[in-house]
Amino acid sequence: MKLNGKKGTLLRLGGYLMRYKWYLAGAMALTVGSNLFSLIGPMLSGYAVDAIEPGPGGVVFEKVFYYAAWMAGFYVVSSVFSYLLQVLMITISRKVVYQMRKDVFEKLLALPVGYFDVHQGGDIISRISYDIDTVNMSLSDDVVQLLTTVITVSGAFLMMLVISPALVLIFAFTMPLSMCITRYLTGKTRPLFRARSASLGELNGFAEEMVSGQRTLKAYCQEENTIRRFEEKNEKAMQAYYRAEYYGSIVGPMVNFINNLSLSLISVFGAVLYLLGRMSIGNISSFVLYSRKFSGPINEAANIISDLQSSMAAAERVFRLLDELEEAADAPEAKALVQAEGQVELSHVRFGYNPAKTVIHDLSFRVKPGKMIAIVGPTGAGKTTLINLLMRFYDVDDGLILVDGEELRMLRRDSLRRSYAMVLQDTWLFTGTIYENLAYGSLEGDTKKQEEQVRAAAKAAGIDGFIRRLPNGYRTVLSDEGTNISKGQKQLLTIARAMLLPARMLILDEATSDVDTRTELKIQEAMRKLMEGKTCFIIAHRLSTIRNADHILVVNDGDVIQQGTHEELLNREGLYRQMYLAQFE
């Protein structure tokens, strides 16, 4: 259920808390118990004060010590309850944050590829780390404070009514004033905390981009320019942080001033009532203590307004991510693609990443099973977009894409994507052993037969010798996306990984761009043997890699403008011949 705004955020946080309602019930019980025992203290203190009569030697020590002992006992029990409450609230917040992070991560895996194309990685990481940590801090500390405030203020108010209804009238003036100021200031600070969270997310996104692009940054000597840009974003984040904290911190002192004003009025009018014989010294003492218990939690709650505003802004960012539209579900009548033959057909396909700009206008071609199809063209011609459509990372705006005669939207996505093995120009390796990276998504367990399959794929890709020379061979751990090996070696690992997939179709998007010519020839030879009977789509700018392709599609401005074999296209005037001559002559 999608709920927007402050009320929606509170309801959704409440929904997370209600998942652990028994823990919450225990926390409520401990809060009530702790505050009730604490509220008895001022009453006993008044009895002890009344045991002190005016004049020398007028102290009834037995009564004083009796009530003092009971006060100490009640405060000890209250402290124990408070400790147990804090432990329980930490447990609740830990469980809520665990569930929230789990929901966010699962949501990220369910989001379409298009979401990650338009959102910075650093901003996404900021939501799953900083924003949820902010909510965690608020749940473990601020919620306890709010529960204590409600119970203590209610109990203290009732006790003050019992002692002196006349003095309670003072709060009829100070409380509305305090509430109006608090409401006004929180309304002003809420947008500031939203801006603070957004600016911190933007700063994290920029930092993540610069850290991941260190080599390019240094190669272009952009250190000073990057520092300047970082300082600008850091200054913006700092100013947003300052404004939010500055205006948020005004609430506490303002409420504290009003509470001190009420205490002064209580002292003055209490003294008047004592002189008139309407109150005893003990009652005045108890009323003053209860007034502190009444105004103290309110003051503390006002002091944590900034924390609450910060956690609300952070929670809103988290819930906005959770409200993002997931990848559309498969059609109810969609069926699984089992043992695909590899026949692919595009019929009058039109597509654009946004309605204002069409990338592919009217694309049609047909690929027979087991054929190697090369797709070439200038940058921005729509080659990678075509791969996104074949894998159904995006759906076409118009036209049809068919696999084995079935329209793509009538096939289950998981079965369609399992039918493809894909190697991209941007390699991705995770922290783990080389064996685990090679076997990713294709093998289970660690049997001898599976190891042989991994080694066979590595040999076919020409990297078995390189892997064996590493300190731990196939058990060598790759760190930080494989930074302890070269980029070309990483590309070879991803190619070997694709060879292991039991897929009938293969996509190579500039897969050999980081490999030297000699290694490239070996890979092509190995790929020809291992991909027999499989449909292979190759996107390449280096035309030497596609000479042996069964069919070449020349794409420009979203349309196929030429097609044929390498020799046919080379002997024909057109874009392919121009590209070839530009590379080799």
URVEN-V87124 format. One record per backbone hydrogen bond with DSSP energy under -1.0 kcal/mol. NH is the residue of the N-H (numbers start at 1). CO is the residue of the C=O. If there is no record, write none. Layout:
NH/CO
NH/CO
This chain:
9/5
10/6
11/7
12/8
13/9
14/10
15/11
16/12
17/13
18/14
20/17
21/18
24/20
25/21
26/22
27/23
28/24
29/25
30/26
31/27
32/28
33/29
34/30
35/31
36/32
37/33
38/34
39/35
40/36
44/40
45/41
46/42
47/43
48/44
49/45
50/46
52/49
53/58
58/55
60/51
61/59
64/60
65/61
66/62
67/63
68/64
69/65
70/66
71/67
72/68
73/69
74/70
75/71
76/72
77/73
78/74
79/75
80/76
81/77
82/78
83/79
84/80
85/81
86/82
87/83
88/84
89/85
90/86
91/87
92/88
93/89
94/90
95/91
96/92
97/93
98/94
99/95
100/96
101/97
102/98
103/99
104/100
105/101
106/102
107/103
108/104
109/105
110/106
111/107
115/112
117/113
124/120
125/121
126/122
127/123
128/124
129/125
131/126
133/129
134/130
135/131
136/132
137/133
138/134
139/135
140/136
141/137
143/138
145/141
146/142
147/143
148/144
149/145
150/146
151/147
152/148
153/149
154/150
155/151
156/152
157/153
158/154
159/155
160/156
161/157
162/158
163/159
164/160
168/164
169/166
170/167
171/168
173/170
174/170
175/171
177/173
178/174
179/175
180/176
181/177
182/178
183/179
184/180
185/181
186/182
187/183
188/184
189/185
190/186
193/189
194/190
195/191
196/192
197/193
198/194
199/195
200/196
201/197
202/198
203/199
204/200
205/201
206/202
207/203
208/204
209/205
210/206
211/207
212/208
213/209
214/211
217/213
218/214
219/215
220/216
221/218
222/217
226/222
227/223
228/224
229/225
230/226
231/227
232/228
233/229
234/230
235/231
236/232
237/233
238/234
239/235
240/236
241/237
242/238
243/239
244/240
245/241
246/242
247/243
248/244
249/245
254/250
255/251
256/252
257/253
258/254
259/255
260/256
261/257
262/258
263/259
264/260
265/261
266/262
267/263
268/264
269/265
270/266
271/267
272/268
273/269
274/270
275/271
276/272
277/274
278/273
284/280
285/281
286/282
287/283
288/284
289/285
290/286
291/287
292/288
293/289
294/290
295/291
296/292
299/295
300/296
301/297
302/298
303/299
304/300
305/302
308/304
309/305
310/306
311/307
312/308
313/309
314/310
315/311
316/312
317/313
318/314
319/315
320/316
321/317
322/318
323/319
324/321
327/110
334/331
335/410
344/367
345/402
346/365
347/400
349/363
350/398
351/360
357/354
359/351
360/351
363/349
365/346
367/344
371/368
373/536
374/551
375/538
376/553
381/378
386/382
387/383
388/384
389/385
390/386
391/387
393/388
394/388
397/350
398/350
400/347
402/345
403/406
404/343
406/403
408/401
410/407
411/408
412/335
416/412
417/413
418/414
420/417
421/505
423/507
432/478
434/476
435/474
437/433
438/434
439/435
442/439
443/439
451/447
452/448
453/449
454/450
455/451
456/452
457/453
458/454
459/455
460/456
461/457
462/459
463/458
467/463
468/464
469/465
470/467
473/470
475/472
476/473
478/432
483/479
485/482
490/486
491/487
492/488
493/489
494/490
495/491
496/492
497/493
498/494
499/495
503/501
505/419
506/535
507/421
508/537
509/423
510/539
513/510
515/512
520/516
521/517
522/518
523/519
524/520
525/521
526/522
527/523
528/524
529/525
530/526
531/527
534/531
535/504
536/371
537/506
538/373
539/508
540/375
545/542
546/543
549/546
550/372
551/372
552/564
553/374
554/562
555/376
556/559
558/381
559/556
561/554
562/554
564/552
569/565
570/566
571/567
578/574
579/575
580/576
581/577
582/578
583/579
584/580
585/581
